[in-house]
Amino acid sequence: MRRIRVFAHVSLDGVISPGNDDSDFARGGWTAPYRSPAGAAAVAEAQGTGFDLLLGRRTYDLWAGFWPKAPSSPFADRLNAATKYVATRQPEGLGWGPASHLGADIAEGARGLKASDGPDLVVWGSTTVTALLFKESLVDEVVLCVIPVLLGRGKRFFSDGADPRELALVSTTATPTGVLLNTYRCVGPLARPAG
């Protein structure tokens, strides 16, 4: 059985980073001043050396336009070599491979992948897919790269409609620029306090 591990860059107030696409975000590019070789190494170590990617179509298309052309590095090479499983209703045009679509029922496709043999499934971006994976209790681990900024508004990693969940801190790493890389294990639904 594979683990599903969700990665995200977030501000202290939970706004997600748009990555290379600023079109939906009022304050794109806010992670750039906090990037460092030590931070990149910490993310690469947390991600691991052998994994497949589970991505929404928008993230897949965004990354397909960047990573195949990126200079060779351990991070880029691992992303390019990974099998990409894509949540899409239009499976044509998955040229950044190896790639496959999850099928018409995304939750069932993800559940089947998780039950199969293979490396961990890493999710980056893909907030719509991430919300579905949480709703279906398929997420095993969350890795948040917390950037020390408050943005006040923007797209949140966890939406207001998310079910309450309990997470257990597995590890935390601080980078020289103040980014915290926090790894959490998903415990389950949030328990109600006694009394």
C-alpha positions in Angstrom: 0.0 0.0 0.0 1.3 3.5 -0.9 1.1 6.6 1.2 -0.4 9.8 -0.1 1.7 12.8 1.0 0.5 16.3 0.4 3.1 19.1 0.0 2.4 22.9 0.0 4.0 26.3 0.5 1.9 28.4 2.8 2.0 31.7 4.5 1.6 31.8 8.3 -2.1 32.6 7.7 -2.6 29.6 5.4 -2.5 31.2 1.9 -1.0 28.9 -0.6 1.8 29.9 -3.0 0.8 30.1 -6.6 4.1 28.7 -7.8 4.9 30.0 -11.2 1.3 31.1 -12.0 0.3 34.4 -10.4 -3.0 34.7 -12.3 -5.3 33.8 -9.4 -3.4 35.5 -6.6 -3.2 39.1 -5.6 0.3 38.8 -4.2 2.2 36.3 -6.3 5.9 35.7 -5.9 6.0 36.1 -2.1 8.0 32.9 -1.5 11.0 34.1 -3.6 12.8 36.0 -0.9 12.7 33.0 1.3 14.2 30.4 -1.1 17.6 29.1 -0.3 19.8 26.1 -1.2 19.2 24.7 2.4 15.4 25.0 1.9 15.5 23.3 -1.5 17.6 20.5 0.1 15.1 20.1 3.0 12.2 19.9 0.6 14.0 17.4 -1.6 14.9 15.3 1.4 11.3 15.4 2.7 10.0 14.4 -0.7 12.3 11.5 -1.0 14.1 9.9 -3.9 11.4 7.5 -5.2 7.8 8.7 -5.6 5.1 9.2 -8.1 3.1 12.4 -8.5 -0.7 12.8 -8.0 -1.7 16.1 -9.6 -4.7 18.1 -10.7 -4.8 19.0 -14.3 -4.0 22.6 -13.8 -0.9 21.9 -11.7 0.1 19.2 -14.2 -0.2 21.6 -17.1 1.7 24.4 -15.2 4.5 22.0 -14.3 4.7 20.4 -17.7 5.5 23.8 -19.1 8.4 24.2 -16.7 10.1 21.1 -15.3 11.0 19.3 -18.5 12.9 22.4 -19.6 14.5 23.0 -16.1 18.2 22.5 -15.7 19.1 19.1 -14.4 19.1 18.9 -10.6 18.2 16.1 -8.2 14.8 17.8 -7.6 14.0 18.4 -11.3 15.2 15.0 -12.3 13.0 13.2 -9.7 9.9 15.2 -10.8 10.6 14.4 -14.5 11.2 10.7 -13.8 8.1 10.2 -11.6 5.0 8.7 -13.0 2.3 11.5 -13.1 -1.2 10.5 -12.2 -3.5 13.3 -13.2 -7.1 14.2 -12.1 -8.6 15.3 -15.4 -11.7 14.9 -17.4 -9.7 15.4 -20.6 -6.9 12.8 -20.5 -5.5 13.8 -24.0 -2.4 15.9 -24.0 -0.6 14.4 -21.1 2.8 14.7 -22.8 4.9 15.2 -19.7 5.3 11.6 -18.9 5.2 9.0 -17.9 1.6 10.0 -17.3 -1.8 8.5 -16.8 -5.2 9.9 -15.8 -7.1 8.8 -12.7 -10.3 8.0 -14.6 -13.8 9.5 -14.3 -14.1 8.9 -10.5 -11.1 10.7 -9.1 -11.6 9.4 -5.6 -11.9 5.8 -6.7 -8.8 6.3 -9.0 -6.8 7.7 -6.0 -8.1 4.9 -3.7 -7.0 2.3 -6.3 -3.5 3.8 -6.6 -3.1 4.0 -2.9 -4.0 0.3 -2.5 -1.5 -0.7 -5.2 2.2 -1.5 -4.9 4.6 1.3 -5.7 6.3 4.3 -4.3 4.6 7.1 -2.3 2.2 9.4 -4.1 3.2 13.1 -3.7 0.7 15.8 -4.2 1.9 19.4 -4.9 -0.5 22.3 -5.5 -3.8 20.7 -6.7 -6.0 22.1 -4.0 -9.2 20.7 -5.5 -7.7 17.2 -5.5 -6.2 17.7 -2.1 -9.6 18.7 -0.6 -11.1 15.6 -2.2 -8.3 13.4 -0.8 -8.9 14.8 2.7 -12.7 14.3 2.4 -12.1 10.7 1.4 -9.6 10.2 4.3 -6.9 9.2 1.8 -4.1 11.6 3.0 -1.4 10.0 5.1 1.0 12.9 5.6 1.1 16.7 5.1 4.3 18.6 4.6 3.9 22.3 4.9 6.7 24.8 3.9 5.6 27.7 6.1 6.9 31.0 4.9 7.1 33.7 7.6 4.7 36.2 6.1 1.1 37.2 6.7 -0.9 37.9 3.5 -4.4 38.6 4.9 -6.2 37.2 1.8 -5.7 34.7 -0.9 -6.5 31.1 -1.7 -6.2 29.0 1.4 -4.6 25.6 1.6 -7.5 24.3 3.8 -10.9 25.7 2.8 -13.6 26.8 5.2 -15.6 23.7 4.3 -12.9 21.2 5.3 -13.8 18.6 7.9 -12.0 19.0 11.2 -8.9 16.7 11.3 -6.3 15.9 13.8 -2.6 15.9 12.7 0.4 14.8 14.7 3.7 16.6 14.2 6.4 14.2 12.9 9.3 16.6 12.3 10.1 20.2 11.8 13.1 21.8 10.1 14.0 25.5 10.0 15.9 27.0 7.1 18.3 29.9 7.4 15.6 32.2 5.8 13.1 31.4 8.5 11.0 28.9 6.5 9.7 26.0 8.6 9.3 22.6 7.0 6.7 20.9 9.1 5.7 17.2 8.5 2.4 16.0 10.0 0.9 12.5 10.1 -2.9 12.4 9.6 -4.5 10.9 12.6 -8.1 11.1 11.7 -11.2 13.2 12.4 -10.8 15.7 15.2 -12.0 14.2 18.5 -14.5 16.2 20.5 -13.3 17.3 23.9 -14.6 15.2 26.8 -17.2 16.8 29.0 
